[in-house]
Amino acid sequence: MAEKKSIRWFQSTQLVELNSFLNEEDYYRYLSNISNPDLIIIDDLGAERGSDYALERVYSIIEYRISTGKPMIITTNLELEEMKSATDIRKIRTYDRLFRVCFPIPFHGVSFRKKHARDNFETMNELLNA
């Protein structure tokens, strides 16, 4: 029988929110929860606020996860060239670490959120104009 693996999924904004109000002991327990799963998925990197606090939280969580030697999947709407040519040292530090351990795979196509919004608009338009 195949061994079960644990996976945790987080939105990048959630990583900042979840540890914004924790004391130091709770924060280290939270970091432990991030390092324990066999795989973590961080969705929408770059969507978090650009404040020093938010960027430092995301950086420290990614650095902490890298130090565990366990894999991550990171998604972002940022273009690869945008990440490579970043000039903000706070972002460069994070991106450099990700490029060291992650293999970028670009996906291009129609945003499912935009498609869903368009479909909702069309449905609502039909209902209101009926």
C-alpha positions as CSV (number, residue, x, y, z in Angstrom):
1,M,0.0,0.0,0.0
2,A,1.2,3.5,-0.9
3,E,2.4,5.7,2.0
4,K,0.1,8.6,2.6
5,K,1.5,12.1,2.3
6,S,0.4,15.3,4.0
7,I,-0.3,18.4,2.0
8,R,-1.2,21.9,3.2
9,W,-2.5,24.7,1.0
10,F,-2.2,28.4,1.9
11,Q,-2.9,31.6,0.0
12,S,0.1,34.0,0.4
13,T,-2.1,36.6,2.0
14,Q,-3.3,33.9,4.4
15,L,0.3,33.3,5.5
16,V,0.6,36.9,6.6
17,E,-2.9,37.0,8.2
18,L,-2.5,33.8,10.1
19,N,0.5,34.9,12.0
20,S,-0.1,38.6,12.3
21,F,-1.4,38.5,15.8
22,L,0.5,35.6,17.3
23,N,2.9,35.8,20.2
24,E,6.4,34.4,19.7
25,E,5.5,30.9,21.0
26,D,2.4,30.7,18.8
27,Y,4.5,31.9,15.8
28,Y,7.1,29.1,16.3
29,R,4.2,26.6,16.6
30,Y,2.8,28.0,13.3
31,L,6.2,27.7,11.6
32,S,6.3,24.1,12.8
33,N,2.9,23.5,11.2
34,I,4.3,24.8,7.9
35,S,7.4,22.6,8.1
36,N,5.5,19.4,9.1
37,P,3.5,18.6,5.9
38,D,5.3,16.6,3.2
39,L,4.2,19.2,0.7
40,I,2.9,22.8,1.0
41,I,1.3,24.8,-1.7
42,I,1.5,28.6,-1.5
43,D,-1.0,30.1,-3.9
44,D,-0.8,33.6,-5.5
45,L,2.6,34.8,-4.3
46,G,2.7,38.5,-4.8
47,A,-0.9,39.1,-3.9
48,E,0.1,40.0,-0.3
49,R,0.5,43.6,0.6
50,G,3.9,45.1,-0.2
51,S,4.5,46.3,3.4
52,D,7.7,45.5,5.1
53,Y,5.9,43.3,7.5
54,A,4.0,41.2,4.9
55,L,7.1,40.7,2.7
56,E,9.2,39.7,5.6
57,R,6.6,37.2,6.8
58,V,6.4,35.6,3.4
59,Y,10.2,35.6,3.1
60,S,10.7,34.0,6.5
61,I,8.1,31.3,5.9
62,I,9.6,30.4,2.5
63,E,13.1,30.4,4.0
64,Y,11.9,28.3,6.9
65,R,10.3,25.8,4.6
66,I,13.4,25.6,2.4
67,S,15.5,24.9,5.5
68,T,13.3,21.8,6.1
69,G,14.3,20.4,2.7
70,K,10.7,19.6,1.9
71,P,9.1,20.5,-1.4
72,M,6.8,23.5,-2.1
73,I,4.6,24.4,-5.0
74,I,4.3,28.2,-5.5
75,T,1.7,29.8,-7.8
76,T,1.8,33.4,-8.9
77,N,0.3,35.7,-11.5
78,L,3.7,37.4,-11.7
79,E,5.6,36.9,-15.0
80,L,9.0,35.1,-14.6
81,E,10.8,38.1,-16.1
82,E,9.1,40.4,-13.7
83,M,10.4,38.2,-10.8
84,K,13.9,38.0,-12.3
85,S,14.1,41.8,-12.9
86,A,12.7,42.8,-9.5
87,T,14.5,45.8,-8.0
88,D,13.0,45.7,-4.5
89,I,15.6,43.9,-2.3
90,R,12.8,42.6,-0.1
91,K,11.3,40.8,-3.1
92,I,14.7,39.8,-4.6
93,R,15.6,37.9,-1.5
94,T,12.4,35.8,-1.7
95,Y,12.6,35.2,-5.4
96,D,16.3,34.2,-5.3
97,R,15.5,31.6,-2.7
98,L,12.6,30.3,-4.7
99,F,14.6,30.0,-7.9
100,R,17.2,28.0,-6.1
101,V,14.7,25.3,-5.1
102,C,11.7,25.6,-7.4
103,F,11.5,25.0,-11.2
104,P,9.3,27.6,-12.9
105,I,6.6,26.3,-15.2
106,P,4.7,29.1,-16.9
107,F,1.0,28.7,-17.7
108,H,-0.8,31.1,-20.0
109,G,-4.4,31.2,-20.8
110,V,-7.7,32.8,-19.8
111,S,-8.0,33.6,-16.2
112,F,-10.7,31.3,-14.7
113,R,-11.7,34.2,-12.4
114,K,-12.3,36.5,-15.3
115,K,-14.2,33.8,-17.2
116,H,-16.3,33.1,-14.1
117,A,-17.0,36.8,-13.6
118,R,-18.0,37.2,-17.3
119,D,-20.3,34.1,-17.0
120,N,-21.9,35.6,-13.9
121,F,-22.3,38.9,-15.6
122,E,-24.0,37.3,-18.6
123,T,-26.3,35.3,-16.4
124,M,-27.2,38.3,-14.3
125,N,-27.7,40.4,-17.4
126,E,-30.1,37.7,-18.8
127,L,-32.1,37.6,-15.6
128,L,-32.4,41.4,-15.3
129,N,-33.3,41.9,-19.0
130,A,-35.8,39.0,-19.1
